[in-house]
Amino acid sequence: MSWSCREAEGMPADPRNPFSSDAWLEAACALTGGRALHIQILKGDEPIGSAFLHERKGPAGTEVCPPPFGVFHGPSWRADRRGGDVLAGSEALAEYLASRYAAATLVLPPPLADVRGFLWKGWTARLHYTWQIPLGDPEAARRACSDDVRQSVRKA
């Protein structure tokens, strides 16, 4: 099966989040000197993932990075995709970005912890860890966390 990427028109917005609309992302990117970019990751003709990025001029040429003031930190994958598809899709995205941009910075969301697809294409990873804490019952979440996590949350 062949893997590819393409620039897509329009960006799907989350109706619960006003910061995920086309207008917001385009304005935020334009305000900081660039444009909003939506890249679809395809397996054959089927879109299985996407990345929302900020395209701008950098010191070495055109580069991409996470959108400013944004909630999207791509790439993201369809919920039914795991393992091999994510690795192959990561490789396709790494190749696509490397062939078009002088530099690329991605912030991977916590569920996507496997950076091998990018490393295999010669990228460098700088790992930073974060926690996801369910906030339905704040007291239960606090009790479930270790002392060092509670300390980090207090400092934040």
Chimera marker file (.cmm) of the C-alpha trace (Angstrom):
<marker_set name="trace">
<marker id="1" x="0.000" y="0.000" z="0.000" r="1" g="1" b="0" radius="0.5"/>
<marker id="2" x="1.393" y="3.402" z="-0.901" r="1" g="1" b="0" radius="0.5"/>
<marker id="3" x="1.602" y="6.257" z="1.574" r="1" g="1" b="0" radius="0.5"/>
<marker id="4" x="1.507" y="9.927" z="0.699" r="1" g="1" b="0" radius="0.5"/>
<marker id="5" x="0.628" y="13.368" z="1.993" r="1" g="1" b="0" radius="0.5"/>
<marker id="6" x="-1.148" y="16.314" z="0.430" r="1" g="1" b="0" radius="0.5"/>
<marker id="7" x="-2.191" y="19.792" z="1.382" r="1" g="1" b="0" radius="0.5"/>
<marker id="8" x="-5.913" y="19.836" z="2.140" r="1" g="1" b="0" radius="0.5"/>
<marker id="9" x="-8.426" y="22.625" z="1.768" r="1" g="1" b="0" radius="0.5"/>
<marker id="10" x="-10.230" y="23.721" z="4.887" r="1" g="1" b="0" radius="0.5"/>
<marker id="11" x="-9.721" y="22.463" z="8.387" r="1" g="1" b="0" radius="0.5"/>
<marker id="12" x="-12.301" y="20.521" z="10.378" r="1" g="1" b="0" radius="0.5"/>
<marker id="13" x="-13.385" y="22.556" z="13.372" r="1" g="1" b="0" radius="0.5"/>
<marker id="14" x="-14.429" y="21.226" z="16.758" r="1" g="1" b="0" radius="0.5"/>
<marker id="15" x="-17.772" y="22.948" z="17.514" r="1" g="1" b="0" radius="0.5"/>
<marker id="16" x="-16.902" y="22.943" z="21.237" r="1" g="1" b="0" radius="0.5"/>
<marker id="17" x="-13.711" y="24.899" z="20.641" r="1" g="1" b="0" radius="0.5"/>
<marker id="18" x="-13.781" y="28.353" z="18.983" r="1" g="1" b="0" radius="0.5"/>
<marker id="19" x="-9.992" y="28.236" z="18.575" r="1" g="1" b="0" radius="0.5"/>
<marker id="20" x="-10.201" y="25.319" z="16.127" r="1" g="1" b="0" radius="0.5"/>
<marker id="21" x="-11.974" y="27.165" z="13.312" r="1" g="1" b="0" radius="0.5"/>
<marker id="22" x="-10.390" y="27.984" z="9.939" r="1" g="1" b="0" radius="0.5"/>
<marker id="23" x="-10.810" y="31.686" z="10.629" r="1" g="1" b="0" radius="0.5"/>
<marker id="24" x="-9.040" y="31.536" z="13.991" r="1" g="1" b="0" radius="0.5"/>
<marker id="25" x="-6.085" y="29.466" z="12.768" r="1" g="1" b="0" radius="0.5"/>
<marker id="26" x="-5.646" y="31.552" z="9.616" r="1" g="1" b="0" radius="0.5"/>
<marker id="27" x="-5.777" y="34.811" z="11.607" r="1" g="1" b="0" radius="0.5"/>
<marker id="28" x="-3.316" y="33.542" z="14.244" r="1" g="1" b="0" radius="0.5"/>
<marker id="29" x="-0.838" y="32.413" z="11.595" r="1" g="1" b="0" radius="0.5"/>
<marker id="30" x="-1.221" y="35.620" z="9.561" r="1" g="1" b="0" radius="0.5"/>
<marker id="31" x="-0.756" y="37.726" z="12.710" r="1" g="1" b="0" radius="0.5"/>
<marker id="32" x="2.627" y="36.119" z="13.283" r="1" g="1" b="0" radius="0.5"/>
<marker id="33" x="3.719" y="36.231" z="9.653" r="1" g="1" b="0" radius="0.5"/>
<marker id="34" x="2.670" y="33.023" z="7.961" r="1" g="1" b="0" radius="0.5"/>
<marker id="35" x="-0.239" y="30.893" z="6.869" r="1" g="1" b="0" radius="0.5"/>
<marker id="36" x="-2.230" y="28.005" z="8.292" r="1" g="1" b="0" radius="0.5"/>
<marker id="37" x="-1.483" y="24.665" z="6.656" r="1" g="1" b="0" radius="0.5"/>
<marker id="38" x="-3.513" y="21.434" z="6.829" r="1" g="1" b="0" radius="0.5"/>
<marker id="39" x="-1.717" y="18.313" z="5.597" r="1" g="1" b="0" radius="0.5"/>
<marker id="40" x="-3.599" y="15.045" z="5.124" r="1" g="1" b="0" radius="0.5"/>
<marker id="41" x="-1.753" y="11.749" z="5.558" r="1" g="1" b="0" radius="0.5"/>
<marker id="42" x="-3.054" y="9.117" z="3.144" r="1" g="1" b="0" radius="0.5"/>
<marker id="43" x="-2.885" y="5.339" z="2.951" r="1" g="1" b="0" radius="0.5"/>
<marker id="44" x="-3.670" y="4.805" z="-0.709" r="1" g="1" b="0" radius="0.5"/>
<marker id="45" x="-6.543" y="7.258" z="-1.257" r="1" g="1" b="0" radius="0.5"/>
<marker id="46" x="-7.837" y="7.003" z="2.322" r="1" g="1" b="0" radius="0.5"/>
<marker id="47" x="-7.092" y="9.893" z="4.737" r="1" g="1" b="0" radius="0.5"/>
<marker id="48" x="-5.944" y="8.364" z="8.026" r="1" g="1" b="0" radius="0.5"/>
<marker id="49" x="-4.295" y="11.337" z="9.706" r="1" g="1" b="0" radius="0.5"/>
<marker id="50" x="-3.582" y="15.016" z="9.476" r="1" g="1" b="0" radius="0.5"/>
<marker id="51" x="-1.279" y="17.727" z="10.709" r="1" g="1" b="0" radius="0.5"/>
<marker id="52" x="-2.186" y="21.370" z="11.324" r="1" g="1" b="0" radius="0.5"/>
<marker id="53" x="0.888" y="23.534" z="10.975" r="1" g="1" b="0" radius="0.5"/>
<marker id="54" x="2.052" y="27.131" z="10.629" r="1" g="1" b="0" radius="0.5"/>
<marker id="55" x="4.072" y="27.826" z="7.476" r="1" g="1" b="0" radius="0.5"/>
<marker id="56" x="6.409" y="30.824" z="7.727" r="1" g="1" b="0" radius="0.5"/>
<marker id="57" x="9.678" y="32.257" z="6.479" r="1" g="1" b="0" radius="0.5"/>
<marker id="58" x="12.630" y="31.356" z="8.691" r="1" g="1" b="0" radius="0.5"/>
<marker id="59" x="16.361" y="32.086" z="8.631" r="1" g="1" b="0" radius="0.5"/>
<marker id="60" x="17.106" y="29.062" z="6.427" r="1" g="1" b="0" radius="0.5"/>
<marker id="61" x="14.014" y="29.336" z="4.205" r="1" g="1" b="0" radius="0.5"/>
<marker id="62" x="10.377" y="28.307" z="4.527" r="1" g="1" b="0" radius="0.5"/>
<marker id="63" x="9.669" y="26.278" z="7.664" r="1" g="1" b="0" radius="0.5"/>
<marker id="64" x="6.695" y="24.762" z="9.453" r="1" g="1" b="0" radius="0.5"/>
<marker id="65" x="5.913" y="24.639" z="13.162" r="1" g="1" b="0" radius="0.5"/>
<marker id="66" x="2.863" y="24.302" z="15.426" r="1" g="1" b="0" radius="0.5"/>
<marker id="67" x="0.299" y="27.091" z="14.963" r="1" g="1" b="0" radius="0.5"/>
<marker id="68" x="0.666" y="30.062" z="17.303" r="1" g="1" b="0" radius="0.5"/>
<marker id="69" x="-1.999" y="30.389" z="19.996" r="1" g="1" b="0" radius="0.5"/>
<marker id="70" x="-3.448" y="27.145" z="18.686" r="1" g="1" b="0" radius="0.5"/>
<marker id="71" x="-4.861" y="23.988" z="20.130" r="1" g="1" b="0" radius="0.5"/>
<marker id="72" x="-3.612" y="21.725" z="17.350" r="1" g="1" b="0" radius="0.5"/>
<marker id="73" x="-0.316" y="20.001" z="17.867" r="1" g="1" b="0" radius="0.5"/>
<marker id="74" x="-0.106" y="17.597" z="14.956" r="1" g="1" b="0" radius="0.5"/>
<marker id="75" x="-0.025" y="15.063" z="13.680" r="1" g="1" b="0" radius="0.5"/>
<marker id="76" x="-3.191" y="13.303" z="14.761" r="1" g="1" b="0" radius="0.5"/>
<marker id="77" x="-4.575" y="9.969" z="13.608" r="1" g="1" b="0" radius="0.5"/>
<marker id="78" x="-8.009" y="8.504" z="13.103" r="1" g="1" b="0" radius="0.5"/>
<marker id="79" x="-9.092" y="6.667" z="16.236" r="1" g="1" b="0" radius="0.5"/>
<marker id="80" x="-9.158" y="3.287" z="14.456" r="1" g="1" b="0" radius="0.5"/>
<marker id="81" x="-5.473" y="3.572" z="13.422" r="1" g="1" b="0" radius="0.5"/>
<marker id="82" x="-2.680" y="2.159" z="15.542" r="1" g="1" b="0" radius="0.5"/>
<marker id="83" x="0.804" y="0.679" z="15.384" r="1" g="1" b="0" radius="0.5"/>
<marker id="84" x="2.049" y="0.054" z="11.859" r="1" g="1" b="0" radius="0.5"/>
<marker id="85" x="-0.256" y="2.618" z="10.247" r="1" g="1" b="0" radius="0.5"/>
<marker id="86" x="0.959" y="5.331" z="12.620" r="1" g="1" b="0" radius="0.5"/>
<marker id="87" x="4.613" y="4.437" z="11.973" r="1" g="1" b="0" radius="0.5"/>
<marker id="88" x="4.175" y="4.344" z="8.183" r="1" g="1" b="0" radius="0.5"/>
<marker id="89" x="2.124" y="7.545" z="8.262" r="1" g="1" b="0" radius="0.5"/>
<marker id="90" x="4.807" y="9.237" z="10.387" r="1" g="1" b="0" radius="0.5"/>
<marker id="91" x="7.451" y="8.263" z="7.832" r="1" g="1" b="0" radius="0.5"/>
<marker id="92" x="5.297" y="9.621" z="4.970" r="1" g="1" b="0" radius="0.5"/>
<marker id="93" x="4.787" y="12.911" z="6.831" r="1" g="1" b="0" radius="0.5"/>
<marker id="94" x="8.513" y="13.187" z="7.630" r="1" g="1" b="0" radius="0.5"/>
<marker id="95" x="9.387" y="12.673" z="3.942" r="1" g="1" b="0" radius="0.5"/>
<marker id="96" x="6.726" y="15.130" z="2.788" r="1" g="1" b="0" radius="0.5"/>
<marker id="97" x="7.891" y="17.894" z="5.130" r="1" g="1" b="0" radius="0.5"/>
<marker id="98" x="11.599" y="17.280" z="4.484" r="1" g="1" b="0" radius="0.5"/>
<marker id="99" x="11.074" y="17.537" z="0.720" r="1" g="1" b="0" radius="0.5"/>
<marker id="100" x="9.290" y="20.903" z="0.955" r="1" g="1" b="0" radius="0.5"/>
<marker id="101" x="10.653" y="22.824" z="3.936" r="1" g="1" b="0" radius="0.5"/>
<marker id="102" x="14.013" y="24.032" z="5.203" r="1" g="1" b="0" radius="0.5"/>
<marker id="103" x="13.008" y="23.200" z="8.779" r="1" g="1" b="0" radius="0.5"/>
<marker id="104" x="10.082" y="21.554" z="10.550" r="1" g="1" b="0" radius="0.5"/>
<marker id="105" x="9.119" y="21.407" z="14.205" r="1" g="1" b="0" radius="0.5"/>
<marker id="106" x="6.331" y="19.136" z="15.404" r="1" g="1" b="0" radius="0.5"/>
<marker id="107" x="4.798" y="18.809" z="18.826" r="1" g="1" b="0" radius="0.5"/>
<marker id="108" x="3.328" y="15.352" z="19.153" r="1" g="1" b="0" radius="0.5"/>
<marker id="109" x="0.208" y="14.940" z="21.272" r="1" g="1" b="0" radius="0.5"/>
<marker id="110" x="0.530" y="12.703" z="24.368" r="1" g="1" b="0" radius="0.5"/>
<marker id="111" x="-1.206" y="9.687" z="22.764" r="1" g="1" b="0" radius="0.5"/>
<marker id="112" x="1.459" y="9.649" z="20.013" r="1" g="1" b="0" radius="0.5"/>
<marker id="113" x="4.610" y="8.750" z="21.908" r="1" g="1" b="0" radius="0.5"/>
<marker id="114" x="6.273" y="6.690" z="19.166" r="1" g="1" b="0" radius="0.5"/>
<marker id="115" x="8.718" y="8.895" z="17.218" r="1" g="1" b="0" radius="0.5"/>
<marker id="116" x="10.450" y="6.049" z="15.340" r="1" g="1" b="0" radius="0.5"/>
<marker id="117" x="8.888" y="6.981" z="11.989" r="1" g="1" b="0" radius="0.5"/>
<marker id="118" x="10.514" y="10.413" z="12.222" r="1" g="1" b="0" radius="0.5"/>
<marker id="119" x="13.830" y="9.104" z="13.559" r="1" g="1" b="0" radius="0.5"/>
<marker id="120" x="14.062" y="6.580" z="10.708" r="1" g="1" b="0" radius="0.5"/>
<marker id="121" x="13.874" y="9.506" z="8.265" r="1" g="1" b="0" radius="0.5"/>
<marker id="122" x="16.764" y="11.324" z="9.957" r="1" g="1" b="0" radius="0.5"/>
<marker id="123" x="14.830" y="13.684" z="12.221" r="1" g="1" b="0" radius="0.5"/>
<marker id="124" x="16.049" y="14.655" z="15.681" r="1" g="1" b="0" radius="0.5"/>
<marker id="125" x="13.776" y="14.188" z="18.680" r="1" g="1" b="0" radius="0.5"/>
<marker id="126" x="13.822" y="16.331" z="21.792" r="1" g="1" b="0" radius="0.5"/>
<marker id="127" x="11.602" y="14.563" z="24.260" r="1" g="1" b="0" radius="0.5"/>
<marker id="128" x="9.496" y="16.440" z="26.764" r="1" g="1" b="0" radius="0.5"/>
<marker id="129" x="6.966" y="14.589" z="28.842" r="1" g="1" b="0" radius="0.5"/>
<marker id="130" x="3.574" y="15.727" z="30.002" r="1" g="1" b="0" radius="0.5"/>
<marker id="131" x="0.688" y="14.257" z="31.951" r="1" g="1" b="0" radius="0.5"/>
<marker id="132" x="-2.971" y="13.916" z="31.169" r="1" g="1" b="0" radius="0.5"/>
<marker id="133" x="-5.079" y="14.134" z="34.280" r="1" g="1" b="0" radius="0.5"/>
<marker id="134" x="-8.839" y="13.451" z="34.100" r="1" g="1" b="0" radius="0.5"/>
<marker id="135" x="-10.594" y="16.412" z="35.700" r="1" g="1" b="0" radius="0.5"/>
<marker id="136" x="-14.043" y="14.904" z="36.287" r="1" g="1" b="0" radius="0.5"/>
<marker id="137" x="-13.300" y="14.543" z="40.004" r="1" g="1" b="0" radius="0.5"/>
<marker id="138" x="-10.351" y="16.838" z="40.857" r="1" g="1" b="0" radius="0.5"/>
<marker id="139" x="-9.893" y="15.381" z="44.345" r="1" g="1" b="0" radius="0.5"/>
<marker id="140" x="-9.741" y="11.796" z="43.037" r="1" g="1" b="0" radius="0.5"/>
<marker id="141" x="-7.270" y="12.888" z="40.329" r="1" g="1" b="0" radius="0.5"/>
<marker id="142" x="-5.078" y="14.558" z="42.969" r="1" g="1" b="0" radius="0.5"/>
<marker id="143" x="-5.071" y="11.429" z="45.144" r="1" g="1" b="0" radius="0.5"/>
<marker id="144" x="-4.192" y="9.211" z="42.136" r="1" g="1" b="0" radius="0.5"/>
<marker id="145" x="-1.094" y="11.269" z="41.270" r="1" g="1" b="0" radius="0.5"/>
<marker id="146" x="2.334" y="10.658" z="42.711" r="1" g="1" b="0" radius="0.5"/>
<marker id="147" x="3.942" y="13.270" z="44.952" r="1" g="1" b="0" radius="0.5"/>
<marker id="148" x="6.225" y="14.576" z="42.189" r="1" g="1" b="0" radius="0.5"/>
<marker id="149" x="3.270" y="15.025" z="39.789" r="1" g="1" b="0" radius="0.5"/>
<marker id="150" x="1.290" y="16.913" z="42.460" r="1" g="1" b="0" radius="0.5"/>
<marker id="151" x="4.351" y="19.095" z="43.092" r="1" g="1" b="0" radius="0.5"/>
<marker id="152" x="4.725" y="19.835" z="39.353" r="1" g="1" b="0" radius="0.5"/>
<marker id="153" x="1.042" y="20.777" z="39.102" r="1" g="1" b="0" radius="0.5"/>
<marker id="154" x="1.334" y="23.100" z="42.102" r="1" g="1" b="0" radius="0.5"/>
<marker id="155" x="4.357" y="24.815" z="40.500" r="1" g="1" b="0" radius="0.5"/>
<marker id="156" x="2.628" y="25.252" z="37.122" r="1" g="1" b="0" radius="0.5"/>
<link id1="1" id2="2" r="1" g="1" b="0" radius="0.2"/>
<link id1="2" id2="3" r="1" g="1" b="0" radius="0.2"/>
<link id1="3" id2="4" r="1" g="1" b="0" radius="0.2"/>
<link id1="4" id2="5" r="1" g="1" b="0" radius="0.2"/>
<link id1="5" id2="6" r="1" g="1" b="0" radius="0.2"/>
<link id1="6" id2="7" r="1" g="1" b="0" radius="0.2"/>
<link id1="7" id2="8" r="1" g="1" b="0" radius="0.2"/>
<link id1="8" id2="9" r="1" g="1" b="0" radius="0.2"/>
<link id1="9" id2="10" r="1" g="1" b="0" radius="0.2"/>
<link id1="10" id2="11" r="1" g="1" b="0" radius="0.2"/>
<link id1="11" id2="12" r="1" g="1" b="0" radius="0.2"/>
<link id1="12" id2="13" r="1" g="1" b="0" radius="0.2"/>
<link id1="13" id2="14" r="1" g="1" b="0" radius="0.2"/>
<link id1="14" id2="15" r="1" g="1" b="0" radius="0.2"/>
<link id1="15" id2="16" r="1" g="1" b="0" radius="0.2"/>
<link id1="16" id2="17" r="1" g="1" b="0" radius="0.2"/>
<link id1="17" id2="18" r="1" g="1" b="0" radius="0.2"/>
<link id1="18" id2="19" r="1" g="1" b="0" radius="0.2"/>
<link id1="19" id2="20" r="1" g="1" b="0" radius="0.2"/>
<link id1="20" id2="21" r="1" g="1" b="0" radius="0.2"/>
<link id1="21" id2="22" r="1" g="1" b="0" radius="0.2"/>
<link id1="22" id2="23" r="1" g="1" b="0" radius="0.2"/>
<link id1="23" id2="24" r="1" g="1" b="0" radius="0.2"/>
<link id1="24" id2="25" r="1" g="1" b="0" radius="0.2"/>
<link id1="25" id2="26" r="1" g="1" b="0" radius="0.2"/>
<link id1="26" id2="27" r="1" g="1" b="0" radius="0.2"/>
<link id1="27" id2="28" r="1" g="1" b="0" radius="0.2"/>
<link id1="28" id2="29" r="1" g="1" b="0" radius="0.2"/>
<link id1="29" id2="30" r="1" g="1" b="0" radius="0.2"/>
<link id1="30" id2="31" r="1" g="1" b="0" radius="0.2"/>
<link id1="31" id2="32" r="1" g="1" b="0" radius="0.2"/>
<link id1="32" id2="33" r="1" g="1" b="0" radius="0.2"/>
<link id1="33" id2="34" r="1" g="1" b="0" radius="0.2"/>
<link id1="34" id2="35" r="1" g="1" b="0" radius="0.2"/>
<link id1="35" id2="36" r="1" g="1" b="0" radius="0.2"/>
<link id1="36" id2="37" r="1" g="1" b="0" radius="0.2"/>
<link id1="37" id2="38" r="1" g="1" b="0" radius="0.2"/>
<link id1="38" id2="39" r="1" g="1" b="0" radius="0.2"/>
<link id1="39" id2="40" r="1" g="1" b="0" radius="0.2"/>
<link id1="40" id2="41" r="1" g="1" b="0" radius="0.2"/>
<link id1="41" id2="42" r="1" g="1" b="0" radius="0.2"/>
<link id1="42" id2="43" r="1" g="1" b="0" radius="0.2"/>
<link id1="43" id2="44" r="1" g="1" b="0" radius="0.2"/>
<link id1="44" id2="45" r="1" g="1" b="0" radius="0.2"/>
<link id1="45" id2="46" r="1" g="1" b="0" radius="0.2"/>
<link id1="46" id2="47" r="1" g="1" b="0" radius="0.2"/>
<link id1="47" id2="48" r="1" g="1" b="0" radius="0.2"/>
<link id1="48" id2="49" r="1" g="1" b="0" radius="0.2"/>
<link id1="49" id2="50" r="1" g="1" b="0" radius="0.2"/>
<link id1="50" id2="51" r="1" g="1" b="0" radius="0.2"/>
<link id1="51" id2="52" r="1" g="1" b="0" radius="0.2"/>
<link id1="52" id2="53" r="1" g="1" b="0" radius="0.2"/>
<link id1="53" id2="54" r="1" g="1" b="0" radius="0.2"/>
<link id1="54" id2="55" r="1" g="1" b="0" radius="0.2"/>
<link id1="55" id2="56" r="1" g="1" b="0" radius="0.2"/>
<link id1="56" id2="57" r="1" g="1" b="0" radius="0.2"/>
<link id1="57" id2="58" r="1" g="1" b="0" radius="0.2"/>
<link id1="58" id2="59" r="1" g="1" b="0" radius="0.2"/>
<link id1="59" id2="60" r="1" g="1" b="0" radius="0.2"/>
<link id1="60" id2="61" r="1" g="1" b="0" radius="0.2"/>
<link id1="61" id2="62" r="1" g="1" b="0" radius="0.2"/>
<link id1="62" id2="63" r="1" g="1" b="0" radius="0.2"/>
<link id1="63" id2="64" r="1" g="1" b="0" radius="0.2"/>
<link id1="64" id2="65" r="1" g="1" b="0" radius="0.2"/>
<link id1="65" id2="66" r="1" g="1" b="0" radius="0.2"/>
<link id1="66" id2="67" r="1" g="1" b="0" radius="0.2"/>
<link id1="67" id2="68" r="1" g="1" b="0" radius="0.2"/>
<link id1="68" id2="69" r="1" g="1" b="0" radius="0.2"/>
<link id1="69" id2="70" r="1" g="1" b="0" radius="0.2"/>
<link id1="70" id2="71" r="1" g="1" b="0" radius="0.2"/>
<link id1="71" id2="72" r="1" g="1" b="0" radius="0.2"/>
<link id1="72" id2="73" r="1" g="1" b="0" radius="0.2"/>
<link id1="73" id2="74" r="1" g="1" b="0" radius="0.2"/>
<link id1="74" id2="75" r="1" g="1" b="0" radius="0.2"/>
<link id1="75" id2="76" r="1" g="1" b="0" radius="0.2"/>
<link id1="76" id2="77" r="1" g="1" b="0" radius="0.2"/>
<link id1="77" id2="78" r="1" g="1" b="0" radius="0.2"/>
<link id1="78" id2="79" r="1" g="1" b="0" radius="0.2"/>
<link id1="79" id2="80" r="1" g="1" b="0" radius="0.2"/>
<link id1="80" id2="81" r="1" g="1" b="0" radius="0.2"/>
<link id1="81" id2="82" r="1" g="1" b="0" radius="0.2"/>
<link id1="82" id2="83" r="1" g="1" b="0" radius="0.2"/>
<link id1="83" id2="84" r="1" g="1" b="0" radius="0.2"/>
<link id1="84" id2="85" r="1" g="1" b="0" radius="0.2"/>
<link id1="85" id2="86" r="1" g="1" b="0" radius="0.2"/>
<link id1="86" id2="87" r="1" g="1" b="0" radius="0.2"/>
<link id1="87" id2="88" r="1" g="1" b="0" radius="0.2"/>
<link id1="88" id2="89" r="1" g="1" b="0" radius="0.2"/>
<link id1="89" id2="90" r="1" g="1" b="0" radius="0.2"/>
<link id1="90" id2="91" r="1" g="1" b="0" radius="0.2"/>
<link id1="91" id2="92" r="1" g="1" b="0" radius="0.2"/>
<link id1="92" id2="93" r="1" g="1" b="0" radius="0.2"/>
<link id1="93" id2="94" r="1" g="1" b="0" radius="0.2"/>
<link id1="94" id2="95" r="1" g="1" b="0" radius="0.2"/>
<link id1="95" id2="96" r="1" g="1" b="0" radius="0.2"/>
<link id1="96" id2="97" r="1" g="1" b="0" radius="0.2"/>
<link id1="97" id2="98" r="1" g="1" b="0" radius="0.2"/>
<link id1="98" id2="99" r="1" g="1" b="0" radius="0.2"/>
<link id1="99" id2="100" r="1" g="1" b="0" radius="0.2"/>
<link id1="100" id2="101" r="1" g="1" b="0" radius="0.2"/>
<link id1="101" id2="102" r="1" g="1" b="0" radius="0.2"/>
<link id1="102" id2="103" r="1" g="1" b="0" radius="0.2"/>
<link id1="103" id2="104" r="1" g="1" b="0" radius="0.2"/>
<link id1="104" id2="105" r="1" g="1" b="0" radius="0.2"/>
<link id1="105" id2="106" r="1" g="1" b="0" radius="0.2"/>
<link id1="106" id2="107" r="1" g="1" b="0" radius="0.2"/>
<link id1="107" id2="108" r="1" g="1" b="0" radius="0.2"/>
<link id1="108" id2="109" r="1" g="1" b="0" radius="0.2"/>
<link id1="109" id2="110" r="1" g="1" b="0" radius="0.2"/>
<link id1="110" id2="111" r="1" g="1" b="0" radius="0.2"/>
<link id1="111" id2="112" r="1" g="1" b="0" radius="0.2"/>
<link id1="112" id2="113" r="1" g="1" b="0" radius="0.2"/>
<link id1="113" id2="114" r="1" g="1" b="0" radius="0.2"/>
<link id1="114" id2="115" r="1" g="1" b="0" radius="0.2"/>
<link id1="115" id2="116" r="1" g="1" b="0" radius="0.2"/>
<link id1="116" id2="117" r="1" g="1" b="0" radius="0.2"/>
<link id1="117" id2="118" r="1" g="1" b="0" radius="0.2"/>
<link id1="118" id2="119" r="1" g="1" b="0" radius="0.2"/>
<link id1="119" id2="120" r="1" g="1" b="0" radius="0.2"/>
<link id1="120" id2="121" r="1" g="1" b="0" radius="0.2"/>
<link id1="121" id2="122" r="1" g="1" b="0" radius="0.2"/>
<link id1="122" id2="123" r="1" g="1" b="0" radius="0.2"/>
<link id1="123" id2="124" r="1" g="1" b="0" radius="0.2"/>
<link id1="124" id2="125" r="1" g="1" b="0" radius="0.2"/>
<link id1="125" id2="126" r="1" g="1" b="0" radius="0.2"/>
<link id1="126" id2="127" r="1" g="1" b="0" radius="0.2"/>
<link id1="127" id2="128" r="1" g="1" b="0" radius="0.2"/>
<link id1="128" id2="129" r="1" g="1" b="0" radius="0.2"/>
<link id1="129" id2="130" r="1" g="1" b="0" radius="0.2"/>
<link id1="130" id2="131" r="1" g="1" b="0" radius="0.2"/>
<link id1="131" id2="132" r="1" g="1" b="0" radius="0.2"/>
<link id1="132" id2="133" r="1" g="1" b="0" radius="0.2"/>
<link id1="133" id2="134" r="1" g="1" b="0" radius="0.2"/>
<link id1="134" id2="135" r="1" g="1" b="0" radius="0.2"/>
<link id1="135" id2="136" r="1" g="1" b="0" radius="0.2"/>
<link id1="136" id2="137" r="1" g="1" b="0" radius="0.2"/>
<link id1="137" id2="138" r="1" g="1" b="0" radius="0.2"/>
<link id1="138" id2="139" r="1" g="1" b="0" radius="0.2"/>
<link id1="139" id2="140" r="1" g="1" b="0" radius="0.2"/>
<link id1="140" id2="141" r="1" g="1" b="0" radius="0.2"/>
<link id1="141" id2="142" r="1" g="1" b="0" radius="0.2"/>
<link id1="142" id2="143" r="1" g="1" b="0" radius="0.2"/>
<link id1="143" id2="144" r="1" g="1" b="0" radius="0.2"/>
<link id1="144" id2="145" r="1" g="1" b="0" radius="0.2"/>
<link id1="145" id2="146" r="1" g="1" b="0" radius="0.2"/>
<link id1="146" id2="147" r="1" g="1" b="0" radius="0.2"/>
<link id1="147" id2="148" r="1" g="1" b="0" radius="0.2"/>
<link id1="148" id2="149" r="1" g="1" b="0" radius="0.2"/>
<link id1="149" id2="150" r="1" g="1" b="0" radius="0.2"/>
<link id1="150" id2="151" r="1" g="1" b="0" radius="0.2"/>
<link id1="151" id2="152" r="1" g="1" b="0" radius="0.2"/>
<link id1="152" id2="153" r="1" g="1" b="0" radius="0.2"/>
<link id1="153" id2="154" r="1" g="1" b="0" radius="0.2"/>
<link id1="154" id2="155" r="1" g="1" b="0" radius="0.2"/>
<link id1="155" id2="156" r="1" g="1" b="0" radius="0.2"/>
</marker_set>
